[in-house]
Amino acid sequence: MLENFIINQNESHFAALSAINKNEKGIVFIVNEEQKLVGVLSDGDIRRYLLTDGKLEQSVFVSMNRDFVYLTNSTKLDSPVASKEGVNVIPIIDNNNYIVDIHLVQKQSFFPIAIPDLQGNELKYLNEAFLSTWISSRGLYIDTFETEFSNYIGSSFGVSTSNGTCALHLALLALGVGQGDEVILPDLTFAATVNAVFHANATPVIVDVESDSWTIMPEDIRAAITPKTKAIIVVHVYGQPCNMDEIMQIAQEYNLSVIEDCAEAHGATYKGKLVGSIGDIGCFSFFANKIITTGEGGMCVTNRPELDEKMRILRDHGMNPNKRYWHDVIGFNYRMTNLQAAIGLAQIRRIDKILNQRQLIEDSYRLHLKSSENVVFQQNLKNRNKVVWLAALLVTNKNRDKVLRELKDIGIEGRPFFYPLSDMKIYKPFARKCINSKAISKNGINLPVSQKIDESVLQKLKDCF
Ligand SMILES: *Cc1c(COP(=O)(O)O)cnc(C)c1O
């Protein structure tokens, strides 16, 4: 097929059109006597040339574009030129400028809810970790990732874990939560939050969320406190920080521990402080659809050295750090691998860019739905600087599931909000009265933000609502 894309600079425009006719891609690449790539002509270029008195039998040397887009083998995957507007066929050349392949840019027609962005140093670091043979849970990348991630959050310590759920479990155990203790948490969250409480043999107490922020309601926390209450898990749901001043105030009054579930809120701030650094322990997830990823993975951050030490021991089979194979407590294997940490390090080093990109895409949804009366976007509230995990909005005056179907028809994968925990049989007995969460969940839609949405698709967005 390659030969249908290449002609010599001495050949005629007629020969160029014949090649284009065969390759059906509307373009030919032009080489010199040494077979080096020197120019490009599209069918449009030839048309314009002929309309301005060009001759069909004249050689393409006179009209070819000498300034063109190309890729080399090493830039093939991640080059921004590969997605340059209007360029659909790109030659790939070797060090001698010989054309070795053709890259066809796929026109995007479906936008899935999440795609991990791995286009920085992820592969490079992963490769280095792999070649170092430190592929298990020790290695330079683990230490560096823990340091750089906790520094970013503004916490003194970072304990990486195999996933976000065991980060929550570790946090509960380190805070001494166990049998007979009650842990207050919000109704609107992913089930891992409540499951971790069961893993710790404690009793969840599920409370309602605020109607404006969709995060746990401080008054309902207060109302749910009993002598057995030991901790609160607050969830910065869909990137929205909880009302941390009031929550910390309640925790102080009743001597309760606060765990921040930050699985959906890397980089969000409350009164200028990053979420995760405000409570006793902040727990993060690096699942593939989260803001930054390690494939599977998680992290606990804390400012308290004794919690850091407890979590490190529990993460590593409960082994005494000063006496190998001596166990004082029953622990777990909750360690992250050096390979995961390598990916995570590349991710945390460019988190600002990732967050910015997500924000821009949310902004484009807001812009195109500005005049729609059936949409309420997740709010930007005073003192809370939310981040965009997935774009999040409520549908009003229209059936949510119908909107989801219409979105699918235009190529956007929307996702319904989490079901309220209190709707599910296994969690219902632990829930107090939750009204707001049910209303929010029923009408909520998440939209993808990991990839720029085509303008043509955005134009159709409004009709879905
Ligand atoms: C994703 C998520 C978790 C769990 O993280 P995993 O890494 O998948 O175990 C916990 N809490 C919330 C709110 C989440 O969104």
The ligand as an SDF file (V2000), in Angstrom:
LIG
                    3D

 15 15  0  0  0  0  0  0  0  0999 V2000
  -12.4680    4.8120   43.5720 C   0  0  0  0  0  0  0  0  0  0  0  0
  -12.9120    5.0980   44.9240 C   0  0  0  0  0  0  0  0  0  0  0  0
  -12.4480    4.3680   46.0300 C   0  0  0  0  0  0  0  0  0  0  0  0
  -11.6670    3.0860   45.9150 C   0  0  0  0  0  0  0  0  0  0  0  0
  -10.5210    3.0870   45.2290 O   0  0  0  0  0  0  0  0  0  0  0  0
   -9.9320    1.7610   44.5630 P   0  0  0  0  0  0  0  0  0  0  0  0
   -8.5490    2.1670   44.2240 O   0  0  0  0  0  0  0  0  0  0  0  0
  -10.7820    1.4310   43.3900 O   0  0  0  0  0  0  0  0  0  0  0  0
   -9.9590    0.6770   45.5810 O   0  0  0  0  0  0  0  0  0  0  0  0
  -12.8220    4.7820   47.2890 C   0  0  0  0  0  0  0  0  0  0  0  0
  -13.6250    5.8350   47.4760 N   0  0  0  0  0  0  0  0  0  0  0  0
  -14.1170    6.5480   46.4500 C   0  0  0  0  0  0  0  0  0  0  0  0
  -15.0020    7.7090   46.7360 C   0  0  0  0  0  0  0  0  0  0  0  0
  -13.7890    6.1800   45.1380 C   0  0  0  0  0  0  0  0  0  0  0  0
  -14.3000    6.8970   44.1170 O   0  0  0  0  0  0  0  0  0  0  0  0
  1  2  1  0
  2  3  1  0
  2 14  2  0
  3  4  1  0
  3 10  2  0
  4  5  1  0
  5  6  1  0
  6  7  2  0
  6  8  1  0
  6  9  1  0
 10 11  1  0
 11 12  2  0
 12 13  1  0
 12 14  1  0
 14 15  1  0
M  END
$$$$
